[in-house]
Amino acid sequence: MTADPRATQSILPSGMPCWVELATPDEIAAQRFYTGLFGWNFHPHRDPATPNGRYLIASIAGRDVAGVYRAGSRQPSLWTVNIAVHSAAHAAEWTEHLGGTVILGPIAIPERGSILHVTDPAGAPAVFWQPTSTWDFVSGFPNTFASADLNTHHGEAADSFFCRLFNYSSRQIGDSRGVDYVEWLLDQQPVLYRYTMGREYPPETLPHWMVYFEVDPDRGTDATAGHAIMLGGRVIVEPYDSPLGRIAVIADPGGGVFSVIDRTVVVEDFGRAEVDDPYDD
């Protein structure tokens, strides 16, 4: 895979996904797994917001694709998406104005801008990032970020908070069988998705993000899922077809859950598989 050679965008629109990162109990195991699965290279950086002051940036062909850091003692292993803001300080003010809660920050990260951790009024987590003019994040290519769902118990509350904060419009793409699945759009283009968790999730499941990574169509979702098992991961949800692509849900060796998707394979009829909660161990 060759990364997109276009020049890095100097100013990201507010509300755009601008980064994905993994909190994990074992950085070394995570490096081995994702290097094997996606071909990522890792480089350490200083980060005052992590428990050990260290942050690993993954790249492909010299372009940044994701971050990995050691989880705190009480922090679950998980992937999350970061959303661009023009000002982390203003985002903190608006978060509180809209009924959300600031958990951490804003914190300045050397050479990478400022970061802010919040929850929406119903407790769904979010990370906002004010990037620098040299920000680099390649997506939409094989082995890079494809999309993300916010899985929540309170869909309307999430829509109200995030759409007012980022001026998203929202569109229901769920089906008539009670699947509440919404896309959030900027300039009529979907940028993120929101899913109200159904009966497949126990009521005590915490709100969380599901991050999707693009797979090479020549390799496919099924082969990628099989490779993940060989590398010490687990397939939580076997590959299935959807209107967005062929998807599999995978857990890495440290328990971080993510999805892979082949967007060249789609079906027209929308339906979300009734599956076990991927965060319930």
matplotlib code that plots the C-alpha trace (Angstrom):
import matplotlib.pyplot as plt

x = [0.0, 1.3, 0.0, -1.7, 1.0, -1.1, 0.2, -1.0, -4.1, -3.0, -6.4, -8.9, -12.6, -14.0, -15.9, -13.7, -12.2, -8.5, -6.9, -7.4, -5.6, -5.4, -5.1, -3.5, -1.9, 1.0, 2.5, 5.0, 2.4, 0.3, 3.2, 3.8, 0.1, -0.6, 2.7, 1.8, -1.8, -1.5, 2.2, 2.5, 5.8, 6.0, 8.0, 8.1, 7.2, 7.0, 3.4, 2.7, -0.9, 0.0, 0.8, 4.4, 5.0, 5.4, 3.3, 3.8, 2.9, 2.2, 2.9, 2.7, 5.1, 6.0, 2.4, 0.9, -2.1, -2.7, -1.4, -0.8, -0.2, -0.2, -3.6, -3.9, -4.4, -8.2, -8.5, -9.9, -8.1, -9.9, -9.7, -11.1, -11.4, -10.3, -12.4, -10.8, -11.6, -10.3, -9.8, -9.6, -10.3, -13.5, -14.5, -14.2, -16.5, -19.1, -19.0, -20.0, -22.6, -24.2, -24.4, -21.3, -18.4, -14.7, -12.6, -9.1, -7.5, -7.0, -3.4, -0.7, 1.1, 4.6, 4.6, 1.1, -1.4, -3.8, -6.1, -9.3, -11.2, -15.0, -18.2, -21.5, -24.6, -25.4, -21.8, -20.5, -16.8, -15.1, -11.6, -11.2, -7.9, -6.7, -4.1, -1.1, -0.6, 1.7, -0.8, -0.6, -3.3, -3.8, -7.1, -9.4, -6.7, -5.9, -4.7, -5.8, -8.8, -12.1, -14.8, -16.1, -19.4, -20.4, -22.2, -24.5, -27.7, -29.0, -29.0, -31.0, -28.7, -25.6, -27.2, -28.1, -24.7, -22.5, -24.7, -24.9, -21.2, -20.0, -23.0, -23.5, -26.6, -27.9, -29.6, -31.2, -29.9, -31.3, -34.1, -37.8, -37.0, -35.9, -32.2, -31.4, -28.3, -27.5, -24.8, -23.5, -22.7, -20.6, -21.4, -23.7, -20.8, -20.9, -18.0, -19.1, -21.9, -24.0, -25.6, -28.1, -27.1, -29.8, -30.5, -27.2, -25.6, -26.2, -27.8, -24.6, -22.4, -20.7, -20.9, -17.8, -16.5, -16.1, -13.2, -13.1, -10.0, -10.0, -8.8, -7.2, -10.0, -7.4, -7.0, -10.5, -12.1, -12.2, -8.4, -7.7, -9.7, -7.9, -4.6, -5.6, -6.1, -2.7, -1.2, -2.8, -6.0, -9.6, -12.5, -15.4, -17.9, -17.4, -17.3, -20.7, -22.1, -23.7, -24.7, -21.4, -19.1, -18.0, -17.1, -15.5, -15.0, -11.6, -9.9, -6.2, -4.0, -4.5, -8.3, -8.6, -11.7, -11.9, -13.5, -12.1, -14.2, -14.0, -16.1, -16.1, -18.4, -21.9, -25.5, -28.6, -30.7, -29.7, -29.6, -27.3, -26.3, -27.5, -24.1, -22.5, -21.2, -17.6, -16.7, -18.1, -15.3]
y = [0.0, 3.5, 6.4, 9.3, 11.7, 14.8, 17.7, 17.6, 19.8, 22.7, 23.5, 20.7, 21.5, 21.4, 18.1, 16.0, 12.8, 13.6, 10.7, 7.3, 5.8, 2.7, 2.5, -0.9, -2.7, -4.0, -1.6, -4.2, -6.8, -4.2, -3.2, -6.8, -7.4, -4.2, -4.4, -7.9, -7.2, -3.7, -3.3, -0.3, 1.1, 2.6, 5.6, 6.7, 10.3, 12.2, 12.8, 14.3, 13.0, 9.3, 7.2, 6.7, 9.9, 7.8, 7.7, 5.5, 6.9, 4.3, 5.2, 3.7, 5.0, 7.9, 9.0, 8.9, 6.6, 6.0, 6.2, 3.7, 4.3, 2.4, 2.4, 3.6, 1.1, 1.4, 2.2, -0.5, -1.4, 0.4, 2.2, 5.7, 8.4, 12.0, 14.9, 18.1, 21.4, 24.9, 25.7, 23.1, 25.9, 26.9, 23.3, 22.8, 25.8, 24.6, 21.1, 22.4, 24.8, 21.9, 19.8, 17.7, 17.2, 18.0, 15.0, 16.1, 19.1, 21.0, 19.7, 20.9, 18.0, 18.9, 19.6, 18.1, 20.7, 20.4, 17.6, 17.6, 14.6, 15.0, 13.1, 14.1, 14.6, 10.9, 9.8, 8.9, 9.7, 11.9, 13.2, 16.6, 17.6, 21.0, 20.1, 22.1, 23.3, 20.4, 17.8, 14.5, 11.8, 9.5, 7.7, 6.0, 3.7, 0.0, -0.5, 3.0, 4.5, 4.1, 5.3, 5.1, 4.5, 6.0, 3.2, 4.7, 4.0, 7.5, 8.3, 11.5, 12.9, 12.1, 13.6, 16.8, 17.3, 16.5, 18.1, 21.3, 21.3, 20.7, 21.8, 18.3, 17.3, 13.9, 11.2, 8.0, 5.0, 2.3, 0.1, -0.4, -3.2, -0.8, -0.3, 3.3, 4.0, 7.6, 9.2, 12.6, 14.8, 17.9, 19.6, 16.6, 14.1, 11.5, 11.9, 9.7, 7.4, 6.9, 3.6, 3.2, -0.1, -2.8, -6.1, -7.6, -5.4, -5.9, -2.8, -2.2, -1.8, 1.5, 3.9, 3.5, 4.1, 1.3, 2.2, 0.7, 0.1, -0.3, -3.6, -4.2, -5.6, -8.0, -9.4, -9.1, -9.0, -12.8, -13.2, -10.2, -11.7, -15.1, -13.3, -11.6, -15.0, -16.1, -13.0, -13.8, -11.8, -13.0, -12.7, -11.3, -11.1, -13.3, -11.5, -10.3, -8.2, -4.8, -1.8, -0.2, -3.1, -6.6, -6.2, -8.3, -7.3, -8.2, -8.0, -7.6, -9.6, -6.8, -6.8, -3.7, -4.1, -2.7, -3.6, -4.1, -3.3, -4.0, -1.2, -2.7, -5.5, -4.2, -5.4, -3.2, -4.5, -2.9, -5.2, -5.2, -8.7, -9.8, -10.5, -10.8, -7.6, -7.3, -5.5, -8.1, -10.4]
z = [0.0, -0.9, 1.2, -0.4, -1.6, -1.3, 0.8, 4.4, 5.1, 7.2, 8.8, 9.5, 9.6, 13.1, 13.5, 11.3, 12.6, 12.9, 14.7, 16.2, 19.2, 21.3, 25.0, 25.8, 28.8, 26.6, 24.1, 22.9, 22.1, 20.4, 18.2, 17.1, 16.4, 14.3, 12.5, 11.5, 10.6, 9.0, 8.2, 10.6, 11.7, 15.2, 16.6, 20.3, 21.2, 24.5, 25.8, 29.3, 29.2, 29.2, 32.4, 31.4, 29.4, 26.2, 23.0, 20.0, 16.6, 13.9, 10.2, 6.7, 4.0, 6.3, 6.9, 10.4, 10.8, 14.6, 18.1, 20.9, 24.5, 27.8, 29.5, 33.1, 35.9, 35.8, 32.1, 29.8, 26.6, 23.8, 20.5, 20.2, 17.6, 18.0, 16.5, 15.3, 17.0, 16.1, 19.8, 22.6, 25.1, 23.3, 22.9, 26.7, 27.3, 24.8, 26.2, 29.6, 28.0, 26.2, 29.4, 28.9, 31.2, 30.8, 32.0, 31.1, 29.6, 27.5, 27.6, 25.2, 23.4, 22.2, 18.4, 18.1, 19.4, 22.4, 23.5, 25.5, 26.9, 27.6, 28.0, 26.5, 28.8, 28.7, 29.5, 26.1, 25.8, 23.2, 22.6, 20.9, 19.3, 18.2, 15.7, 14.6, 11.0, 10.3, 11.4, 9.5, 9.4, 6.4, 6.1, 3.6, 2.3, 3.0, 6.6, 7.7, 9.4, 7.6, 9.9, 13.5, 15.3, 18.7, 20.4, 23.1, 25.1, 24.5, 20.7, 20.9, 23.6, 21.5, 18.4, 20.2, 21.8, 18.9, 16.2, 18.1, 18.9, 15.4, 13.3, 12.0, 10.2, 11.0, 8.9, 10.0, 8.0, 10.4, 9.2, 10.0, 12.5, 15.2, 14.4, 15.4, 13.3, 12.3, 10.2, 11.1, 8.1, 7.3, 3.9, 3.1, 3.5, 6.3, 8.8, 11.8, 12.8, 16.0, 17.0, 19.8, 21.4, 21.1, 22.8, 21.7, 24.3, 28.1, 29.7, 31.8, 28.6, 28.7, 25.7, 23.5, 20.0, 17.4, 15.1, 11.6, 9.5, 5.7, 4.3, 0.9, -1.4, -2.8, 0.7, 2.0, 5.4, 5.8, 5.3, 7.5, 10.3, 9.9, 10.0, 13.2, 14.9, 13.8, 15.4, 18.7, 18.4, 18.5, 16.0, 18.1, 15.2, 12.2, 8.8, 7.6, 4.8, 5.3, 3.1, 4.2, 3.4, 4.6, 8.3, 11.0, 14.6, 16.1, 19.5, 19.7, 22.2, 24.8, 24.5, 22.3, 20.0, 16.5, 13.1, 9.7, 6.6, 2.9, 1.4, -2.1, -0.9, 0.0, 0.3, 0.0, 2.8, 6.1, 9.2, 12.2, 13.4, 16.8, 18.4, 21.8, 23.3, 22.1, 25.3, 27.7, 28.9]

ax = plt.figure().add_subplot(projection="3d")
ax.plot(x, y, z, "-o")
ax.set_aspect("equal")
plt.show()
